[in-house]
Amino acid sequence: MTRSAVLMGAPLAALYQNHHSWLQAWLRKRTGCHHDAADLAQDTFLRLLAREQELSLLREPRAYLATVAHSLLVNRWRRQAIERAYLEALAQQPAAVAPSPEARELVIATLLEIDALLRALAPKVRSAFLLSQLDGLGYREIGERLGVSERMVKKYMAQAMLHCLTAVEG
């Protein structure tokens, strides 16, 4: 057994040796960038370290790798979109209120957490919550927009609040 197979574990090392080049080429087609593809390929195999026992059972390793890599790629695109939106909003502010690079990273990380929290909600629950919290609409107005009763909006809001509370409490 090679040194890398011992360090990574035989199933992961075999998967890496047999499919790393293919995965990197697959990612390069989707990102258009060799460096991003290399980073995402490495991130894919890092994610698999935690699932090493499952790897020996894989029937379609490339499909599995593509699924994991696609998830990472979507997360990267989502992060870039959130970061772009934040930086555009920041550009509208006077230079005097520009946060430090560290503060910007903290804000972006927080925005990503909020995005993940909101994506976990059912679409109508998320819409009701956002219409209430961001647009300041009342339950009757939200119900009209969503085509549901005011009572259903109250139920949606309770679900959203419970979800937020659960997330905050960990």
Secondary structure, DSSP 8 states (H G I E B T S, - for coil): --HHHHHH-HHHHHHHHHHHHHHHHHHHHHHS-HHHHHHHHHHHHHHHHTTHHHHTT-S-HHHHHHHHHHHHHHHHHHHHHHHHHHHHHHHTS-GGG---HHHHHHHHHHHHHHHHHHHTS-HHHHHHHHHHHTT---HHHHHHHHTS-HHHHHHHHHHHHHHHHHHHH-
